[in-house]
Amino acid sequence: VLASRTKIYIILEFVTGGELFDRIVDRGRLSESETRRYFQQLIEAVAHCHMKGVYHRDLKPENLLLDSFGKLKVSDFGLSALPQQGVGLLHTTCGTPNYVAPE
């Protein structure tokens, strides 16, 4: 984030690989090794966020982007929560209905 007297600039990484959702739709399904690689990257990303006290709360293939090397990037932290925002917020139901845990 950069700021001047009159403007705020947010610099983001340009991710050219598209959404994981589109990759799945285009291919019909992913190989086991590719799926395992993406899942491992997702676990590492979520663990990193949790270590920093950030809880995404809307993980889904549409919010997982791929760079030009096929590396997974988590996006759309619009529903994320921080512990200091209050205990109640972390216990509210949110997310995309088709991806929310049934409990």
N, C-alpha and C positions, 0 to 999 in steps of 0.2 A: 504494500500500500504506500503510495506517495501522495503528498499533499502540497498544494501551493496556497496562497492566500484565498483564492477563489474557487479552486477545484480540488477534487479528490480523485486519484487514479488508482484503480485496482488492476494489478498485473496478474494474469493467469497463464498457466501453461496451455499451449495450443495442442490439443490432443486429436490426432487425425484418424485414428482407427475406428471411431464410432462407438456405439453402445454394444455391450455384450449381448443384449437382447437381439439386436439386428444380426449379429454374427450367428447366433443360434437359429434365428428364423431363416437366414440365407443358407445355412448348411443343413438344416433339418435336425441335426444333433452334432454334438462335439465328440471327439474321440475321448477315451478314458484318460489318456495321458494329458491331453489339453485341458480337460475338465479338472483333473488333479492339480495341474499347474495354476489355473485360475483360482481354484479353491484355496490353495496354499497362500497365494498372494492376498486373497481376501482375508483370510485368517490373520495374516501378518498386519494388514492395514487396520483391521478392527482392533487388534491387540494394541497397536500403536495409538490409535485414537483413545482407547480406554485408559491407557497409561497416562495420557495427557488430560484425562477427565472429560472427554467428549464422547457423547453417545448419539450415534447417527439416527436411529429410530425409523429409517425408511430404506433399508437395504433391499435392492431388487435389481434385476439385470439391466433395467433402463437407467439406473444410477451408477452403473459400473462401466467406465469408459476404457478403451484400449488405445495405447499410443502406437506409433508406427512400428514398434518392435514387439507388439503384443503384450506389453506390460499393463496390468490392471491398475486403474485409477478410480478411487471412490469419489463421487461427485454428489451434488445437491444436498448440502447440509442444512436445508431450510427447516427441517423438523428436529434438528439435533438439539440436545440439551446438555447443559453443564450442571454438575452437582450443586454449585453455589446458587443456582437459580431457584432452589427450594426443593424440598423432598417431594412435594405434590406433583410437580411437573414431570418427574421421572416415572410416575405411576399413572399418567394419563394414557388413554388409548389413542394411538395415532398411527399413521402409515397408510399404505395403499391397501385397500380391503383384500385383494386377491393374494397379498403377500403377508398379511398380519397373522401371527400365531393364533390358533383357535382358542387358547386359554385366555 
